[in-house]
C-alpha cells in the first residue's frame, strides 16, 4: 500500500504562508520573554535538596501534600533512584545551618504523619 506514491505538495507556493506562521510564533515567544521574563526553575536557581529513602515504594502525591504544609515555598518532589527514593527540592537559596536540622526534622515529622508504619531514612541533604 503506497500512500505517498503520487503526493504532490507545492511547498514553494505556500512559502509566504509558512513565513507568516514562523514570524508569528517567533514574535509570540519574544513578547512572552519581554513581558514575563525568563522564568528559571530550581535547576538553574539552586536551592536545598533532601533525599529520602523508604523501605517500600511510596506515592509521591501523598508525600507532596504533606510537605506542602511545612512552608518552604515552592517544593519539587521526584523519584530518586528507584520507587523507594524521593528527592525533595526547594528553591530557598540558603537555610542557616542552625535551622536546617529543624527543617529536616519537620519534613520527617510531616511524612511520618502520613506514613506511620513506613521507616524513613534521610540519605543526603544539601544546602546550596
C-alpha positions, 0 to 999 in steps of 0.5 A: 500500500503506497500512500505517498506514491503520487503526493504532490505538495507545492511547498514553494507556493505556500512559502509566504504562508509558512513565513507568516506562521514562523514570524508569528510564533517567533514574535509570540515567544519574544513578547512572552520573554519581554513581558514575563521574563525568563522564568528559571526553575530550581535547576538553574536557581539552586536551592536545598535538596533532601533525599529520602529513602523508604523501605517500600515504594511510596506515592509521591502525591501523598508525600507532596501534600504533606510537605506542602504544609511545612512552608518552604515555598515552592517544593519539587518532589521526584523519584530518586533512584528507584520507587523507594527514593524521593528527592525533595527540592526547594528553591530557598537559596540558603537555610542557616545551618542552625535551622536546617536540622529543624527543617529536616526534622519537620519534613520527617515529622510531616511524612511520618504523619502520613506514613506511620508504619513506613521507616524513613531514612534521610540519605543526603541533604544539601544546602546550596 
